[in-house]
Amino acid sequence: MQLHKGEILFRQGEDGPLYMIKSGLFKIVRLHEDGSLFLFNIIVPGEMIPHHSLISPMSYHGTAIALTDCEVEVIYADQWYRQLNDDPAQYREIAGLLQGKLRMMQQRIDQLTRTAPIDKLEQLQHWFATYLPQIPITDLLTQDEIGQLIGLRRETVNRLLRAQSKQQKDSL
């Protein structure tokens, strides 16, 4: 299955299949009761999502939106859970997938606990560059979304990005 930037893979509250991300990046956003959206996760190639449904089914916790053109493999839930029952050794594979995601989330927590806001921004930019080195983070996420990921206000992100841009121009 192919998706283009901005297309939705699944919506919060719906039930459906699982997905293996072959290429591209997704953002996972959660709609709050007041109508605001909060970006809480980035999904990268090699991940199977939704993570919370790898062992037992549950409605989608958020909405998955393609940040780039993406290729995903659809994994039908009934088939997936039947295979788990037939081959319990697959739980080891799932544990490995979840461990990888946990390590990624630990890195994100490290980003949030850095004291200097510029360190938080630079760490996130570096992380994104490991997946999309030629695309600036600001081409993928809004300043508000960047702030949500690193625990900063949009205004602070704006100020830091302007300072980075000025520094880059001054170094040329």
Buried (B, 14 or more C-beta within 10 A) or exposed (E): EEBEBEEEBBBBEEEBBBBBBEBBBBBBBBBEEEEEBEBBBBBBBEBBBBBEBBBEBEBBBBBBBBBBEBEBEEBEBEEBBEEBEEEEEBEEEBEEBBEEBEEBEEEBEEBEEBEEBBEBBBBBBEBBEEBBEEBEBBEBBEBBBBBBBBBBEBEBBBBBBEEBEEEEEEEE
